Amino acid sequence: AIGEFDVHYGAIGAGVDEGTLVKVIGTSTCDCGVVRADKKVADIPGICGIVKGAILPGYYGIEAGQSAVGDIFAWFVNSVCKGDADTHASLTKEADGLAPGESGLLALDWNNGNRTILVDPLLGGLLIGQTLHTTQAEIYRTLIEATAFGARTILERIEEYGVPVSRVVCAGGIAEKNPMLMQIYADITGREMLVSGSSQTCALGSAVSAAVLAGSSKGGYDDFETAQAQMTRLKDVSYKPNPAAESVYNELFKLYKELHDAFGGVSDGGMGGVMKELLSIKEKARAVDA
């Protein structure tokens, strides 16, 4: 037997199969799906991880992701608010009372660059719409919404190139601990968010793989489909889109895409180089100080 990427085992432990997108949400996010190897899979622009035999044998593995999710929230709470775990809890409670669009804010989730679909580590985060009345909770919620808009961008790109997604299964610490975030993800993507029944999907995926390797003659299973059916499950809780919230978020997503394409260099308008010029100025200034 050979080793495997942790997130690929996590996808197996979350029950990945054709039509299922597994989102492992933590400090960053990895999205994993599979397509049968006898089907033609198009190159998907901006998605670098399409590999035959990755994740499950007999399938193309498709991997995308966001290079910062929980790390963005931690940065805001710890570095900007100078807070701690209690601050996360209080901001979450206050942010949960805000209606979609109420803050007048919009953000780009690129604080650690953009992995998918722009594949550019030199991009930076962006927050617009602040006033003298903007609160910490409003910014906190907006950052969560930004990661959800990024998640929707990935999902739509995957489907645009012929890989249908019929269900979304979420795993990782954030998926288990933050119902507000999960509801926002459902509202923004327009998809029901299911949650893996295991808090250790990577370890479970490893166990599933070992059971298949052993085979039924040694107490295991003869294929991944059977092993997953017997060894993986979903939590009873799921998060379904709220139509009223979804409507507002569809409007905001149009604006997010405008920012995404402008600052990501996809559309014309001269904004594509702004973040890199800022980075260059920053590096020059630091070199002088050194």
N, C-alpha and C positions, 0 to 999 in steps of 0.2 A: 504494500500500500504506500501511497505517496501523500505528502502534505497537501493542504488546500488553503486558499485565502479564507480568513476568518468570516468575511461577509458572505462568501459563497456557502460555507457551512451554515451561516445564519439564515440564508434564504431557504436552504433545505429544511432546517429546523422549523421555519415558519410555514412550510407547506408549499413552496413554490412549485407551480406547474404551468403548462401553457395557458396563457390568458391571465395569469396572476402576476401582479407587480408587487414585490416585497420591498418595503421601505424600512431600512434599519436606521432609526433616527436617534442620534446621540450628539456628540460634540460636532460631528459632521453627519451627512446622510449619504448612504449608498442605496441605489435603486437596482434591483435585480429581477430579471425575467428570463424566460427560456422559450425557444421556438424549435420545433422538431427539425432535426438535421436534414430530413428529406424535403424540407421546404426551402425555397429560395429566400434568403434574407438580404434585403438591400443594405448597402452602406448607408448609415444614418449620420448625416452631417452633425458634428459636434459630440458624437458618442463614440468614444475610442475603444470601449471594451466589448467587442462582439467576437467571441471566440468559440469555435466548435469544440465541444467536450468540456467546456468550462461550466461549472455549477452541477450539471447533470450529464451523464453519458447519453449519447444519442440525441443531444440537443445543442443548439447554439446558445451559449450564455450571453446575455445582454446586461452590461453593467454601466450605470451612469451615476451621477451624484452631485452633491453640493459640498464644497470644501469647508464650509463652516455653517453650523446651525446652532446647536447648543453653545458653542464657543462665542457666538455673537451675543447671545443673551447674557452669558457669563461676563463678557467684556463690558457690556453696558452696566450690569449690576455691580461688578467688582471695581472696574476702573473709572467709570463715569459717576455712578451713584455712591461709590465707596461703601458698598453694602456687603451682605453675606447671604446665607441661605434663607434667613428670615425675610430679607429684602425681596428675594425672589417670590416668596409666598405672598407678601403684602402687595407687591406690584401685580402679581397674577390675579389676586382677588379684586383689586381696583380695576385692572384692565378688563376683567371679565364683565364688568358692569357697563362697559362702553359699547355703543352700537357701531356696526360697521360703517366706516366713513365719517364718524362723529369727530374724529380728531383733526381732520383736514390734512393729514400727513400721508406721505408715501415714501418708501425706501427701496433701495436696491441692496440685495443680500450678498454683496461681494467683498465683505470685510477681510476675507482670506483668498481673494481672487474668485474666478468663475471656472469651475471644472466642466460643467455641462450647461448650456450647449455652446458657449463661446470659447471654451478651452483657453483661458487666458489668466495666468496667475498674477498678472500685473494690474488687474483692475481693482478698484477699491469700492468701499461702501458709499452710499449716498442717502441723505435724508432731506426731504424738501417739505415745505409747508409750515415750518415752525413760526410761532408768534410769541409774544411776551407772555401769553397765557398757556402755552404748551406745558403739559405735565410729564413727569417721569413715566407714569403709567401709560400715557398716550404713546410715548416713544417706544416703550416696552412692547405694547401690543402691535405697533406698526412694524417693529423688527420681526415679530413672529409672523405677521401677515406677509412681510417681504419674503421670508423663507418659504411660505406656502405658495406665493406667486412663482417663485423659482421652481418649486416642485411641480406646479401646473405646467410651466414651460417645458420641463423635461417630459412629462407625461404626454403632452400634446405632440412633441417632436417624435416620440416613439411611435405613437399611433399614426402620425402623418406619413410615416414610411412603412406602413403595412403591418405593424405589430399591434393587434388589438389587445386592450386591457379590459377584462370583464370584472375583475375585482382587485382591490388594493389591500394588502395585509401589512400592518405596521408592527415593528418590533423595536426593541431598545428601551433604554430607561425613560426617555421623554414620552414615548408612546404609552407607557404604563402609568406615568406620574402626572401628566398634565392634560386633563380633560379639555381645558379651554383651548389649548393648542390643537388638539385633535379635532375639535369641533370647527375651528377656523380652517383647518386643512380640508375638512369635508365641504365646508361652505365655499371655499375658494376653488377647489378642484371640481366640485359638483359630483363627487364620488363618495360612496359610503366608505368609511375608514374602519376596517376590521383590525383586531389586535391579536397578535399571537398569544397562545395560551402559555407559552414558556417565557420566563424571564432570562433564560440562558439558551437562546436559539442557536448560537454558534456551537456550544457544547452538545446540544441536542442533535444538530445536524451532523456532527462528528459521530455521535452514537448511531444515528440512522445509517450513515455510510458504513460503519463497522458491522452493523446488523446485516446489511446487504452483502458485504464482503464475506461474512461467515456463512450465509446461506441458510435455508430452512433446515438442512440436514444437521446443522449445529445450533439450532435454536434461533436463527435469525430469519431473514426474508430473502426471497430470490430476486426481487426487483425494488427499485426506489418507490414506485407508486404504492405497492403494498406496504412497505415499511413506513412511508409517510402517513398513509391512512391509519395505521395502527399506533404510531408513535407521536404524531403531532396533532394539535388541536387549536381551536380559537377560543378566546375569552367570550363570555356571554355578552359583554358590552361591545357596542359598536357605535359609530357616530355617523348620522345621516345628514345630508345637506338640508339646511333651513332655506326654503325658497325665497323668503324675503331677504335674508342675508346674502344668498347667492346672487340675487339680482344686483345688489349694490356692489358686490365684489366683481361682478362682470364688468361694471363700469370702471372700477379701479384697475382691473387687469388691463384694460385697453391703455390706460395711462402708464401702467407699469411697463407694458411692451414698448411704448414710445420711448420711455427712459432707457430701457434695456437695449433697444436697437440703436438709439442715438449715442449713448455713452459706451456701448459695446462695439461701435464702429460698423454696425450692420447697415444702418441707413445713412444717407447723405445729410449734411448739415454742419459738419465741422466739429462735432462734439467728441468724436471717437478718440482723439488724442489727448483730451483734457486730463484724464486721470494719470496718464503716463508722463505728461509734461509736469504735473504736480510732483510725481515721484522723482523725476529728474531734478527739479528744483530742490526738493527735500534732500536728496543725496549730495548735491553740490554744497548746500548749506551745512550739512553735517561734516563734510570733508574740510570745510573752512574751520569749523569749530575744533576739529581734531588736530 
